[in-house]
């Protein structure tokens, strides 16, 4: 058994590290992030080449959110929407092979009055998967919206799911408060 220690970025998550390890063919016994170091326990010592490849990927400018097969990514941030669509949250997968996948989403928002509705679109690689428009019955309502869709991917590549939001009119205020995406292989 061996413990491999890698220096990581401040905001790196275990899911991101898991993607990198999977991409280079390493199956850890476990992994822990302590301070700015990832401790990866493996059954045997990793070669210098593999350790350097892992560290290089950790250091790269583009480290993806937790991977598709592993679940979702949650963003908690209050954002007041305008009347034009803007991207509230986006999730990029690692390279996925052909197959059937379940794309899931869950997001929440609240409205400051009963005449303004929150509107949202779920997009996969720029193509709309779902649309929601919901008005509040009271100012204290928090709308929790979820759904999923099965898709078939024909060729290997990365994919981006995003949540675009706006409010129906300029009076009032719609605040989006969280979003969670899942991208799970089905076959």
Backbone as JSON, one array per atom type, in Angstrom:
{
  "sequence": "XXXXXXXXXXXXXXXXXXXXXXXXXXXXXXXXXXXXXXXXXXXXXXXXXXXXXXXXXXXXXXXXXXXXXXXXXXXXXXXXXXXXXXXXXXXXXXXXXXXXXXXXXXXXXXXXXXXXXXXXXXXXXXXXXXXXXXXXXXXXXXXXXXXXXXXXXXXXXXXXXXXXXXXXXXXXXXXXXXXXXXXXXXX",
  "N": [[0.85, -1.17, 0.0], [0.44, 2.29, -0.72], [0.84, 5.79, -0.1], [0.15, 8.6, -1.87], [0.97, 11.93, -2.31], [-0.37, 14.95, -3.41], [-0.07, 18.31, -4.45], [-2.67, 20.63, -4.39], [-5.15, 22.83, -5.94], [-6.72, 25.62, -4.31], [-9.6, 25.53, -4.28], [-10.25, 22.98, -5.1], [-12.11, 19.94, -5.46], [-13.02, 16.66, -4.19], [-14.36, 15.16, -6.14], [-13.38, 16.24, -8.53], [-10.69, 15.53, -8.34], [-11.08, 12.77, -8.38], [-11.98, 12.42, -11.04], [-9.64, 13.05, -12.46], [-7.89, 11.03, -11.57], [-9.26, 8.78, -12.52], [-9.14, 9.28, -15.28], [-6.42, 8.84, -15.82], [-6.2, 6.21, -15.27], [-5.99, 5.3, -12.62], [-7.06, 3.64, -9.78], [-7.97, 4.51, -6.76], [-7.62, 3.41, -3.32], [-8.61, 5.02, -1.39], [-9.15, 8.58, -0.97], [-8.2, 11.71, 0.34], [-8.63, 15.12, 1.1], [-6.58, 17.39, 2.61], [-5.94, 20.45, 3.97], [-4.05, 21.97, 1.55], [-3.4, 19.71, 0.17], [-3.72, 16.61, -1.51], [-4.25, 13.4, -0.43], [-3.69, 10.37, -1.64], [-4.45, 7.1, -1.47], [-3.18, 4.1, -2.63], [-3.11, 0.71, -3.91], [-0.57, -0.09, -4.68], [2.7, 1.37, -5.24], [2.72, 4.32, -7.22], [3.99, 4.96, -10.49], [6.66, 7.24, -11.31], [6.12, 8.66, -13.64], [3.29, 8.5, -13.85], [2.57, 9.83, -11.47], [3.57, 12.39, -12.06], [1.96, 13.02, -14.27], [-0.59, 13.11, -13.07], [-0.19, 15.27, -11.28], [0.32, 17.29, -13.13], [-2.17, 17.48, -14.43], [-3.75, 18.28, -12.29], [-2.67, 20.8, -11.88], [-3.44, 22.1, -14.18], [-5.2, 24.63, -16.05], [-7.82, 24.07, -16.55], [-9.81, 22.28, -14.8], [-12.25, 19.98, -14.46], [-15.61, 20.05, -13.13], [-17.0, 17.83, -10.58], [-17.28, 14.51, -11.82], [-19.35, 13.06, -14.41], [-20.35, 10.37, -14.08], [-20.26, 10.21, -11.38], [-22.11, 11.75, -10.07], [-23.41, 14.88, -9.0], [-23.01, 18.49, -9.03], [-23.05, 21.14, -6.83], [-24.06, 24.45, -6.6], [-24.22, 27.12, -4.5], [-25.48, 30.13, -4.33], [-26.76, 33.29, -4.1], [-28.39, 34.87, -6.68], [-29.63, 37.58, -8.31], [-31.93, 37.79, -10.84], [-32.21, 39.25, -14.13], [-34.21, 40.62, -16.84], [-33.29, 39.46, -19.13], [-31.97, 36.39, -20.37], [-29.45, 34.81, -18.49], [-26.51, 32.93, -17.72], [-26.68, 31.01, -14.92], [-25.5, 28.8, -13.72], [-23.09, 26.38, -14.74], [-21.95, 23.23, -15.92], [-19.36, 21.15, -16.73], [-18.59, 18.14, -18.26], [-16.2, 15.45, -18.03], [-14.43, 13.75, -20.67], [-16.78, 11.8, -22.28], [-17.94, 8.62, -23.3], [-19.77, 7.11, -26.1], [-23.27, 6.42, -25.58], [-26.18, 5.87, -23.46], [-27.44, 8.33, -21.35], [-28.53, 9.75, -18.24], [-29.63, 12.9, -17.64], [-29.88, 15.07, -15.03], [-31.48, 17.62, -13.02], [-31.74, 20.09, -10.46], [-32.98, 22.93, -8.98], [-33.37, 26.07, -7.25], [-35.46, 28.89, -6.44], [-36.68, 32.14, -5.43], [-39.35, 34.54, -5.32], [-39.99, 38.08, -5.15], [-42.49, 39.14, -5.28], [-45.96, 38.46, -6.19], [-46.56, 38.83, -8.85], [-44.45, 38.57, -10.55], [-42.62, 36.17, -12.32], [-40.25, 33.49, -12.02], [-38.04, 32.35, -14.49], [-36.56, 29.69, -16.27], [-34.12, 27.9, -18.18], [-32.91, 24.74, -19.08], [-30.0, 23.7, -20.56], [-28.23, 21.6, -22.8], [-25.18, 21.4, -24.13], [-25.88, 23.73, -25.49], [-28.4, 23.18, -26.53], [-31.81, 23.28, -25.8], [-33.18, 21.52, -23.09], [-35.17, 21.64, -21.2], [-37.78, 23.83, -19.97], [-38.88, 26.2, -17.59], [-41.37, 28.1, -15.98], [-42.41, 29.91, -13.32], [-44.56, 31.37, -10.97], [-44.85, 33.0, -7.79], [-46.93, 32.29, -4.94], [-46.7, 33.56, -2.61], [-44.44, 35.84, -0.92], [-42.64, 34.45, 0.58], [-42.29, 31.94, -0.46], [-40.19, 29.32, -1.57], [-39.18, 27.99, -4.48], [-38.62, 24.8, -5.5], [-37.29, 23.15, -8.02], [-37.12, 20.29, -10.04], [-35.92, 17.76, -12.3], [-35.43, 15.37, -14.99], [-33.86, 13.94, -17.9], [-33.5, 11.51, -20.44], [-30.81, 10.95, -22.59], [-29.14, 10.24, -25.69], [-25.83, 9.77, -26.51], [-23.83, 9.98, -29.26], [-21.11, 10.15, -30.06], [-17.77, 10.27, -28.65], [-16.8, 12.75, -26.23], [-16.65, 15.95, -24.48], [-19.25, 17.45, -22.51], [-21.58, 20.07, -21.83], [-23.76, 21.1, -19.38], [-26.15, 23.53, -18.62], [-27.73, 26.1, -16.66], [-29.87, 28.57, -17.42], [-31.19, 31.68, -16.49], [-33.9, 34.01, -15.8], [-36.13, 36.77, -15.06], [-39.67, 37.38, -15.38], [-40.53, 40.02, -15.7], [-39.54, 43.48, -15.18], [-40.33, 44.61, -12.78], [-40.34, 43.78, -9.33], [-38.46, 41.02, -7.92], [-36.49, 38.27, -8.64], [-34.78, 35.7, -7.16], [-32.31, 33.41, -7.62], [-31.2, 30.56, -5.93], [-29.84, 28.09, -5.65], [-28.28, 25.38, -7.48], [-28.14, 22.15, -8.88], [-26.64, 19.6, -10.69], [-26.85, 16.46, -12.4], [-25.27, 13.84, -14.15], [-25.51, 10.96, -15.45], [-24.35, 7.78, -16.43], [-26.21, 5.32, -18.17], [-25.99, 2.94, -19.51]],
  "CA": [[0.0, 0.0, 0.0], [1.22, 3.52, -0.82], [0.12, 7.06, -0.02], [0.7, 9.57, -2.8], [0.52, 13.26, -1.92], [-0.34, 15.91, -4.5], [-0.43, 19.68, -4.13], [-3.89, 20.94, -5.15], [-5.66, 24.2, -5.93], [-7.48, 25.93, -3.11], [-11.01, 25.17, -4.34], [-10.43, 21.66, -5.72], [-12.99, 19.02, -4.76], [-12.68, 15.25, -4.37], [-14.89, 14.7, -7.43], [-12.46, 16.66, -9.57], [-9.53, 14.65, -8.21], [-11.53, 11.45, -8.85], [-11.97, 12.44, -12.51], [-8.25, 13.01, -12.93], [-7.37, 9.68, -11.31], [-9.92, 7.87, -13.46], [-8.62, 9.55, -16.63], [-5.07, 8.27, -15.98], [-6.29, 4.78, -14.99], [-5.66, 4.98, -11.24], [-8.19, 3.38, -8.91], [-7.45, 4.62, -5.4], [-8.34, 2.78, -2.23], [-9.35, 6.18, -0.89], [-8.47, 9.86, -1.16], [-8.6, 12.73, 1.31], [-8.02, 16.44, 0.92], [-6.23, 18.05, 3.86], [-5.33, 21.73, 3.63], [-3.93, 22.08, 0.1], [-2.78, 18.48, -0.29], [-4.57, 15.44, -1.7], [-3.6, 12.17, -0.03], [-4.33, 9.31, -2.43], [-3.93, 5.79, -1.06], [-3.29, 3.11, -3.69], [-2.65, -0.64, -3.54], [0.88, -0.16, -4.9], [3.35, 2.65, -5.55], [2.51, 4.83, -8.57], [5.24, 5.31, -11.17], [6.97, 8.67, -11.36], [5.42, 9.21, -14.8], [1.87, 8.64, -13.5], [2.47, 10.9, -10.47], [3.77, 13.66, -12.76], [0.77, 13.26, -15.1], [-1.66, 13.52, -12.16], [0.1, 16.62, -10.81], [0.15, 18.19, -14.27], [-3.61, 17.68, -14.64], [-4.22, 19.07, -11.16], [-2.2, 22.16, -12.07], [-3.95, 22.69, -15.42], [-6.17, 25.72, -15.89], [-9.19, 23.57, -16.72], [-10.13, 21.07, -14.05], [-13.7, 19.91, -14.54], [-16.42, 19.78, -11.94], [-17.11, 16.4, -10.33], [-17.61, 13.83, -13.06], [-20.7, 12.65, -14.77], [-20.76, 9.12, -13.49], [-20.17, 10.3, -9.93], [-23.17, 12.53, -9.47], [-23.68, 16.25, -9.38], [-22.25, 19.61, -8.51], [-23.98, 22.08, -6.24], [-23.62, 25.84, -6.45], [-25.12, 27.88, -3.65], [-25.15, 31.54, -4.46], [-27.93, 34.09, -4.44], [-28.22, 35.71, -7.86], [-30.85, 38.25, -8.72], [-31.96, 37.71, -12.3], [-32.79, 40.35, -14.89], [-35.22, 40.19, -17.8], [-32.62, 38.72, -20.2], [-31.38, 35.16, -19.87], [-28.04, 34.78, -18.14], [-26.15, 31.61, -17.2], [-26.53, 30.97, -13.47], [-24.55, 27.75, -13.39], [-22.7, 25.53, -15.86], [-21.24, 22.03, -15.47], [-18.71, 20.51, -17.88], [-18.18, 16.77, -17.97], [-14.96, 14.99, -18.64], [-14.76, 13.08, -21.93], [-17.72, 10.69, -22.12], [-18.09, 7.78, -24.48], [-21.13, 6.95, -26.6], [-24.17, 5.66, -24.72], [-27.39, 6.52, -22.94], [-27.18, 9.02, -20.09], [-29.62, 10.48, -17.6], [-29.24, 14.24, -17.23], [-30.81, 15.52, -14.01], [-31.26, 18.96, -12.5], [-32.53, 20.57, -9.34], [-32.6, 24.3, -8.68], [-34.35, 26.75, -6.43], [-35.53, 30.35, -6.52], [-37.78, 32.79, -4.73], [-39.81, 35.77, -5.97], [-40.32, 39.11, -4.17], [-43.92, 39.46, -5.36], [-46.75, 37.41, -6.85], [-46.8, 39.12, -10.25], [-43.23, 38.28, -11.31], [-42.28, 34.75, -12.29], [-38.89, 33.07, -12.34], [-38.01, 31.54, -15.69], [-35.28, 29.02, -16.4], [-33.93, 26.93, -19.25], [-31.82, 23.79, -18.93], [-29.39, 23.49, -21.87], [-27.14, 20.65, -22.94], [-24.39, 21.81, -25.3], [-26.6, 24.79, -26.19], [-29.74, 22.74, -26.94], [-32.74, 23.31, -24.67], [-33.77, 20.26, -22.63], [-36.38, 21.92, -20.41], [-38.1, 25.23, -19.69], [-39.75, 26.35, -16.43], [-41.79, 29.44, -15.61], [-43.2, 29.71, -12.1], [-44.82, 32.55, -10.15], [-45.06, 32.7, -6.37], [-48.19, 32.59, -4.28], [-46.34, 34.46, -1.52], [-43.05, 36.27, -0.96], [-41.79, 33.52, 1.34], [-42.16, 30.66, -1.18], [-38.98, 28.93, -2.28], [-39.56, 26.99, -5.46], [-37.6, 23.76, -5.7], [-37.64, 22.56, -9.32], [-36.22, 19.21, -10.43], [-36.34, 16.96, -13.45], [-34.36, 14.66, -15.69], [-34.15, 13.52, -19.27], [-32.56, 10.55, -20.99], [-30.25, 11.37, -23.88], [-28.19, 9.32, -26.31], [-24.64, 10.42, -27.03], [-23.34, 9.16, -30.36], [-19.65, 10.16, -30.18], [-17.05, 10.67, -27.44], [-16.49, 14.16, -26.09], [-17.13, 16.6, -23.27], [-20.58, 18.04, -22.65], [-21.85, 21.11, -20.85], [-25.16, 21.36, -19.02], [-26.2, 24.84, -17.98], [-29.0, 26.65, -16.23], [-30.0, 29.99, -17.74], [-32.31, 32.2, -15.7], [-34.34, 35.4, -15.92], [-37.45, 37.0, -14.48], [-40.64, 37.69, -16.42], [-40.68, 41.46, -15.87], [-38.54, 44.22, -14.41], [-40.79, 44.88, -11.42], [-40.12, 42.63, -8.48], [-37.11, 40.48, -7.85], [-36.4, 36.81, -8.57], [-33.45, 35.33, -6.69], [-31.99, 31.99, -7.74], [-30.4, 30.31, -4.74], [-28.96, 26.93, -5.77], [-28.46, 24.51, -8.64], [-27.43, 20.88, -8.8], [-26.77, 18.81, -11.92], [-26.36, 15.08, -12.42], [-25.07, 13.34, -15.5], [-25.23, 9.57, -15.08], [-24.37, 6.8, -17.52], [-27.26, 4.33, -17.96], [-25.63, 1.63, -20.1]],
  "C": [[0.9, 1.24, 0.0], [0.3, 4.73, -0.69], [0.87, 8.06, -0.91], [0.12, 10.93, -2.44], [0.72, 14.22, -3.08], [-0.74, 17.28, -3.97], [-1.62, 20.06, -5.0], [-4.23, 22.42, -5.06], [-6.57, 24.38, -4.72], [-8.92, 25.41, -3.14], [-11.28, 23.81, -4.99], [-11.27, 20.75, -4.83], [-12.58, 17.58, -5.05], [-13.18, 14.7, -5.7], [-13.98, 15.05, -8.58], [-11.2, 15.78, -9.54], [-9.88, 13.24, -8.71], [-11.54, 11.35, -10.36], [-10.56, 12.3, -13.05], [-7.67, 11.61, -12.74], [-7.97, 8.67, -12.28], [-9.36, 8.03, -14.87], [-7.25, 8.94, -16.86], [-5.04, 6.79, -15.58], [-5.91, 4.37, -13.58], [-6.94, 4.79, -10.45], [-7.7, 3.42, -7.47], [-8.26, 3.77, -4.42], [-9.19, 3.84, -1.54], [-8.53, 7.44, -1.16], [-9.05, 10.86, -0.17], [-7.91, 14.04, 0.95], [-7.83, 17.06, 2.29], [-5.44, 19.3, 3.51], [-5.24, 21.85, 2.11], [-3.2, 20.88, -0.47], [-3.83, 17.39, -0.44], [-3.74, 14.22, -1.35], [-4.36, 11.02, -0.7], [-3.66, 7.98, -2.07], [-4.22, 4.78, -2.17], [-2.73, 1.77, -3.22], [-1.15, -0.79, -3.71], [1.4, 1.23, -5.27], [3.06, 3.05, -7.01], [3.87, 5.17, -9.19], [5.43, 6.82, -11.15], [6.21, 9.34, -12.5], [3.94, 9.45, -14.5], [1.69, 9.77, -12.48], [2.63, 12.27, -11.13], [2.56, 14.02, -13.62], [-0.39, 13.74, -14.23], [-1.43, 14.96, -11.7], [-0.08, 17.64, -11.92], [-1.32, 18.49, -14.51], [-4.22, 18.5, -13.51], [-3.87, 20.54, -11.37], [-2.8, 22.85, -13.29], [-5.02, 23.73, -15.12], [-7.6, 25.2, -15.93], [-9.35, 22.22, -16.02], [-11.64, 21.04, -13.94], [-14.35, 19.68, -13.18], [-16.53, 18.27, -11.75], [-17.78, 15.68, -11.49], [-19.0, 13.29, -13.18], [-21.15, 11.4, -14.05], [-20.83, 9.18, -11.97], [-21.25, 11.16, -9.3], [-23.21, 13.97, -9.91], [-22.76, 17.26, -8.73], [-23.24, 20.65, -8.04], [-23.35, 23.46, -6.15], [-24.65, 26.54, -5.58], [-24.69, 29.33, -3.69], [-26.43, 32.28, -4.86], [-27.6, 34.98, -5.63], [-29.57, 36.28, -8.22], [-30.85, 38.27, -10.25], [-32.55, 38.99, -12.9], [-33.82, 39.82, -15.86], [-34.62, 39.5, -19.02], [-31.99, 37.46, -19.61], [-29.88, 35.34, -19.61], [-27.73, 33.4, -17.55], [-25.89, 31.72, -15.7], [-25.47, 29.96, -13.08], [-24.31, 26.88, -14.61], [-21.83, 24.41, -15.33], [-20.67, 21.34, -16.7], [-18.22, 19.13, -17.48], [-16.76, 16.53, -18.46], [-15.36, 14.3, -19.95], [-15.63, 11.86, -21.63], [-17.82, 9.92, -23.42], [-19.53, 7.71, -24.94], [-21.98, 6.14, -25.62], [-25.39, 6.47, -24.33], [-27.07, 7.08, -21.56], [-28.46, 9.63, -19.56], [-29.06, 11.81, -17.13], [-30.3, 14.72, -16.25], [-30.48, 16.91, -13.53], [-32.2, 19.22, -11.34], [-32.05, 21.99, -9.06], [-33.72, 24.97, -7.89], [-34.3, 28.25, -6.62], [-36.7, 30.85, -5.7], [-38.09, 34.11, -5.44], [-40.23, 36.77, -4.89], [-41.79, 39.53, -4.22], [-44.64, 38.37, -6.15], [-47.0, 37.67, -8.33], [-45.59, 38.82, -11.14], [-42.91, 36.79, -11.21], [-40.8, 34.55, -12.6], [-38.94, 32.15, -13.55], [-36.62, 30.94, -15.85], [-35.29, 28.05, -17.58], [-32.75, 26.03, -18.87], [-31.31, 23.5, -20.33], [-28.31, 22.43, -21.78], [-26.43, 20.98, -24.24], [-25.15, 22.83, -26.16], [-28.0, 24.43, -26.65], [-30.65, 22.66, -25.71], [-33.32, 21.94, -24.37], [-35.09, 20.5, -21.9], [-36.52, 23.42, -20.21], [-39.07, 25.26, -18.52], [-40.09, 27.82, -16.26], [-42.75, 29.29, -14.44], [-43.33, 31.02, -11.34], [-45.08, 32.1, -8.72], [-46.48, 33.01, -5.92], [-47.95, 33.52, -3.1], [-44.86, 34.81, -1.62], [-42.11, 35.31, -0.24], [-41.59, 32.17, 0.64], [-40.76, 30.49, -1.75], [-39.37, 27.79, -3.2], [-38.39, 26.06, -5.71], [-38.03, 22.98, -6.94], [-36.64, 21.45, -9.64], [-36.79, 18.45, -11.61], [-35.15, 16.2, -14.02], [-34.82, 14.29, -17.08], [-33.09, 12.52, -19.7], [-32.1, 11.04, -22.36], [-29.32, 10.28, -24.39], [-27.04, 10.13, -26.89], [-24.03, 9.48, -28.06], [-21.83, 9.06, -30.43], [-19.02, 10.63, -28.87], [-16.8, 12.16, -27.44], [-16.95, 14.69, -24.75], [-18.48, 17.24, -23.56], [-20.8, 19.04, -21.53], [-23.35, 21.24, -20.64], [-25.17, 22.7, -18.29], [-27.63, 25.23, -17.65], [-28.97, 28.14, -16.54], [-31.27, 30.5, -17.08], [-32.65, 33.64, -16.08], [-35.65, 35.54, -15.15], [-38.36, 37.56, -15.55], [-40.81, 39.18, -16.68], [-39.71, 42.17, -14.95], [-39.02, 44.59, -13.01], [-40.65, 43.61, -10.58], [-38.7, 42.12, -8.58], [-37.19, 38.96, -7.74], [-34.95, 36.47, -8.22], [-33.28, 33.83, -6.81], [-30.98, 31.66, -6.65], [-29.55, 29.04, -4.77], [-29.25, 26.19, -7.07], [-27.61, 23.27, -8.45], [-27.69, 20.1, -10.08], [-26.25, 17.4, -11.7], [-26.26, 14.65, -13.87], [-24.61, 11.91, -15.32], [-25.36, 8.63, -16.27], [-25.42, 5.72, -17.18], [-26.91, 2.97, -18.56], [-24.14, 1.51, -20.26]]
}
